[in-house]
């Protein structure tokens, strides 16, 4: 089964279109979208949405029913008054969260700028040292190659000496003490 890519941006746009008229922020979001040249990216748009939509208490009360419209609006106003303490606490909470997100976003942007500056600084500092480092690496690589060739030579000499010692041991093995006494030399 192939995994399909989820159209995240389309889902976000659809949710915004659906929710904006309900919570009374359509005009301000449209204004923010028109000024998207000022906004850096989608995160800034989301922060703008948070800023304009944190006040859930002062949402316009409307009704799309012609006959019962005034009654529905009156009931909604009564419910709003009953829920006022809860809604006010939610508005305060939403406002605080909006400020925190905005602060974190600014800090993140500063950190990203600092990281880019540091990367540029590191590249510029090390680009001047690069020829020296390359020369040192080549010198060390040449020294390693020389050591390896010397090790190979030593191994070859060691093998020759081992072979000579084996020959001597074999010859000495042929000359046992009884053979040496009978030897006319």
N, C-alpha and C positions, 0 to 999 in steps of 0.2 A: 504494500500500500504506500503510495507516494504521499509525502507530507506537503500540504498546500501552504503557501505563504499567507499569513493572516494580514488583511489590509487594515493595519492599525490606524493609519491616518484617516481612512474613510470612516472607520467606526467612531473615532473621536469627533470628526466633523459632523456625522449624523447625530451623535449624542448632543453636541452643542446646538445643532439646529432644533432638536427636539426640546431641550431643556431651557434654552435662552428665553423663548417667549413665556414660559411658565414661571420663571423666577424674575422676569422683568429686567434683563440685562442685555437684550438684543441690541439696543442702540449703542451702548457703550462698547460692546464687543465688536460691532461692525466698525465703529470708529477706530478701535484698536487694530483691527485687521487692515483698515485703509492706511493706517500709519505703520504698516509692517516693516517699512524701511527702517524705522527706529528700532523695532524689536529685533533682537539678534537671532532668535530661533524659536522653536515651538515652546520651549520652556518659558520664554518671556510672554508668549501669548497665554499660556496657562496661568502665569502669575497675574497677568492683566485680568483674566477671567476670575481668579480668586479675589482680586481687589474689588471688582465690580459686583461680585455675587455674594460677598460675605454677609450682607445685611438681609437676612431672610424674614425679618419682622416687617419691614416697610415694602413688601411686595404689593403691587397694585391688585386690588380685589375686583375681579370682573366675572361676568356670567354670560354665557352664550345662549341662554334660554330666554326667549322673549316673554313668555307668560309668567314664569316664576323668577325672573331675573332679579328683581328687587328683593324678593324674599331670600333668595340664595345669597345675595350680597349681604343682607342683614345678618343671616346666620353665620356667614364667614367672618364678619366683623365681631360678632359675639364670641365666636371660637377664638379669634385672634386675641381678644381682650382676656379670655380665660387662660390662654397659653402664653400671655405676655412674659411672665417671669422666666419660663423655660426658653422662650424664643430669644429674650434679651441675653440670657446666659449663653445661648448658642451663638448669637451674633458676636458677643465678646470673645468667645472661643475661636470662632472663625476668623475674626480680625487678628487675634494673636497668632494663629497659625499662618495667616497670610503674611504677617510681618516676619515671622521666623523663616518661612520659605523664601521670602524676598532677600532677607539677610544672608541665608545660606547660599542662595543663587549668586549674590554679589561676591561672597567669599570664594565660591567655586570659580567664578570668572577671574578673580584676582589670582587665585592659585594656578589656573591654567595659563594666564599671562606670565606669571613668574616662572612657571615650568618652561614655557617657550623661550623666555629670556635666558634662563639658565642653559637650555640646550644650545642656543645660539652662542652663548659665552663659552661653553665647553668646546664646541666645535671650533670656534675661532682660536681658543687657547691651544688646543691640541693640534690644529692644522699647522701651526708654526713649528711644533716639535716633531711633526710626523717624519720629515727626512732623517732627523737624528735617530729617532726610534727605529726606523727601517734600517739604517746603517748598523746600529747596534745589533739588531736581530740578525742581519746577514753575517756579521762578524761572529756572533754566537753560534749560528748555524754552521758556519765554516769550521769553527773550533770543535763542534760536536762531530762533524764529519771526519775531521782529522783524528779525534779520539777513537772513533769507531774503526777507522782504518788501522790505527795502531793496535787496537784490541784484536782485530783480525790477524795482524802480523804476529802478535804475541801468541794467539791461539795456534797459528801455524807452527811457530817455533816450538811451542809446548807439545804439539802432536809429534813433531820430529824427535824431540827429546824423549818423549814417552816411547816412541818406536825404538830408538836407540837403547833405552834402558831395558826394554823387553828383549831386544837382541842380546844385550850383555847378560841379562838374567838367564836367557836360554843357553847361552854359551857357558855360563858358570854352572848351570844345571847339568850340562854334558860333562863337565869336569868334576866328577865326584872325587872324594879323597882317595879312593882306591885307584882311580885313573891317574891322579897326579903323582902317586908314588911309583907307578909303573912307567910313567912318562920318561923317556930317555933324555930329555932336555936337561 
